[in-house]
């Protein structure tokens, strides 16, 4: 359903925040299952530590650049 709303030029990326906290509320298996289900990329990020923030936006920029 989400893929129908967006075309290939707009990557659909989910950022799961608060990855610096333990324990994680969502398991790695659940994340991978959702990623496959919606045909998307999911980044576990932390605004506090800046973990994976730059990587997520760099990934999005590369996907957009490669499609255009």
Number of C-alpha atoms within 10 A of each C-alpha: 6 10 13 7 7 11 10 12 12 16 18 17 17 14 15 13 16 17 20 15 10 7 8 10 9 9 10 11 9 9 16 13 12 14 16 11 9 13 13 15 18 17 18 17 21 17 12 11 11 13 17 17 16 11 13 18 12 12 14 17 13 11 16 14 11 9 10 8
